[in-house]
Structures are given as C-alpha cells and as structure tokens.
Amino acid sequence: MQINSGKLSRTQKCVIYGCEGVGKSTFAAKFPKPLFADLEGGTAHLDVPRIADLNSWEALLSCIDELIGDKQGFETFVLDTADWAERMCSACLCKKYKKTGIEDFGYGKGYQYLAEEFAGMLAKLTELQNSGMHIVVLAHSTIRKLELPEENGTYDHYELKCSKTVSPLIKEWSDGLLFANYRTYIQASANGKGKAVGGKERVLYTEHTAFCDAKNRWGLTGVLPLTFESVKSVFVGSKVPNTSKISNEEDVADLGDAEIADPKKADLTLLETAMEFSAVSPDELNAYLRGNNPKGKKFISDSQTYKDLEPSVLAKIADEKNWAKVEACISERRAK
C-alpha cells in the first residue's frame, strides 16, 4: 500500500452555471486551449474549436472516449451545457426502452436510470481529466422558491437546471461549482422604498449562500468578476491558489475547503455577498439589527452598523438558514 501526503497538482473539474446570456460560453472560451462540445449551438458567435455533429448521447460519449486516447493538443474540454446533455441522455434511454418520456417508466425508475447513465458520463469525464485535461461543464440556472417551516414568506434560490437526480451528481463530482450572474444594487428613493439598479456587472459567486449553490476546493472566496483572471491561478500554473496571507498556521480557522486567517472577515464577506444578491441595502439590515425585527431585539446600538456585530452574532446571521429569515422579514417590511 502506497501512501501520499500533501497537495496534489492536477487538472481541475469545474461547473459554471447561470442565467441565459450572462456569458458562460464566452468565459469558458478563455480557458487554456479549449475544445467545445457545443450541444445547444451557444458558441456560434465565438471563434472557438468545437466538435461537429454532436447530435446524440452516443456521439458525445464516443467523443469523450476518443479524447481520452488523444487530446489532439487541447487542454480544456468544455461541455456546453449539462442540461442539454441530460436531454440527450433522456432521449437515448427513452429510445432504448421504447418510452415516450422519462416519466413513462413509472415509480421514478426513469430518473434512476437517467442518474445511472449520466454518472457513467461523469466517470468518463474524470478519466479524461486524469489523462491531463481540465473539464469545464456549463449549465443553465433555475430559480426555486424555498420556504422555511417556522417562518412566513419565501425566498429565491438559484440552482442547476437539471433533474433532481442528476443535479446532486454534478455538484458532488465537481471541484468547483461557480454561479455566474449580474450584480444588482438597491437605491433608496424619497418615499423610502428601494429600486433595483445596475444589472450590467457580471460576477462569479464562489461560495454557498442562501440564494445560490456554489462551492470550490481552491480557496476562492466571495464574489469575483466574471473574467478568467479571477480563476487563472487555478487553471494556469499553480493548481491551488493561495488567496489568504497566513502568518501563523495555529491562528488559521478552517472554513469549508478554504483556509481563512480571520473568521470574522470571512463571515462579513459572506454576509455582504448575501446582501448584494438578495438586494438588501446596508440601511435595511442596520434597521433590522437595531430592533426593527419581529422580536424587537437589538443586536447593535443606533450608532453602530452590521460591521460592528459581535463575531458570534455575525456568524449566526451569515448562516444561510438564519439569513433567509432576515431577508424574508426585510422583504415583508419593504412591501408594506
């Protein structure tokens, strides 16, 4: 039995999802020597190499097998997109078992077969990664309304636009699940109500929050510009970027896969990311913390802001379940 220790330098598996038109394909085109498996025709406006005649699930699997044996000088394989690949997979299964749709299998068996077949494709992509190629999987996003049983109101949650059996497989398989979207701000008006402004700046969310699924094993934190420079250190040269300056390893607190020297700063970044995405202004959050909440509890004085919260309180509010309650309360008050 051979035992290795320490970080391993290797190619990466990345999933990038977001709404239509946010620039997922354009972003992926900046990765090292990309080859696109364009299943939906989204790269027609881009000058990129793409595999021709990918019109079936069998053709996609065959291309992956061929690249495992010969990468043909390419360094990144881009699957564009996962949800269209799932459609192909579903069509293949229905044809094989002579069904008109995945629901016709009955008792959820169709989705079970779908997950098993899709997992086989992910295994092939891992084999392709191990042969020396980065894997970038693009996907569309969908919004799901979530409701906390103990609270009134709902909130939006962005997630992969794939089936309930395939989405978890993709998320677990990836080294990084990154959410691309437009940044929106709230501008206060004279009547006290907020108005959404902005919506032109494209950003990348790197960590899981109440409003979106995201993760990474590279130490990326917060909200980054949707440019290749934001992730270049992961895919070019060093595979594990050092995003935090750590002077004393004993002072390091582990937050997920990232090493953070200042836990309060990490929680503050997470909270501000949630505020931006949920369109909650600093004034609205400060009012909530000063007692304008269902229990009338004061977390800060009238002269303080959310940045003055005690570390333990800040950590609790930044937690996605607690933030969902805060956001729901603020949204309800705003509607009045």
FENSULQUI-V885613 format. One record per pair of residues at least 12 apart in sequence whose ideal C-beta (glycine too) atoms are under 6 Angstrom apart, sorted by the first residue. I is the first residue (numbers start at 1). GAP is how many residues later the second one is. If there is no record, write none. Layout:
i	gap
I	GAP
I	GAP
//
This chain:
i	gap
7	233
9	230
11	118
11	122
11	123
12	122
12	163
13	116
13	122
13	161
13	162
14	122
14	162
15	122
15	155
15	159
15	162
16	122
16	162
16	164
17	122
17	124
17	143
18	123
18	162
18	163
19	122
22	158
22	180
23	179
24	114
24	156
25	17
25	18
25	55
27	199
28	50
28	108
29	17
29	19
30	198
31	45
31	105
32	43
32	44
33	41
33	42
34	42
34	44
35	14
35	39
35	42
36	12
36	14
36	42
36	44
37	14
37	17
37	42
38	12
38	42
39	15
39	45
39	46
40	44
42	38
51	12
57	31
57	32
57	35
64	60
64	64
67	61
68	59
68	60
68	63
71	62
76	58
76	60
77	51
77	56
77	58
78	58
79	58
80	58
81	57
81	58
82	55
82	57
82	80
82	88
83	56
83	57
83	78
83	79
86	76
86	80
89	28
89	29
90	12
90	24
93	20
111	52
111	54
115	50
115	51
118	48
119	50
122	51
134	101
139	21
140	21
141	17
141	20
142	19
143	13
143	15
144	13
144	15
148	176
151	174
151	177
153	175
153	179
155	169
155	172
155	173
158	54
159	54
175	42
176	40
177	37
177	38
178	26
178	28
179	26
179	33
179	35
180	24
180	46
182	17
183	15
183	18
183	20
184	12
184	14
184	15
184	95
185	12
185	13
186	93
186	95
196	83
202	24
203	20
203	23
204	20
204	22
204	26
205	18
206	14
209	65
209	111
210	110
210	113
210	114
211	66
211	67
217	40
218	16
218	23
219	22
219	24
219	39
221	37
222	47
222	51
223	50
244	15
244	17
246	15
264	47
267	47
267	48
267	51
270	48
271	47
274	49
278	49
280	50
284	46
285	21
286	19
286	20
288	42
289	17
290	12
299	14
//
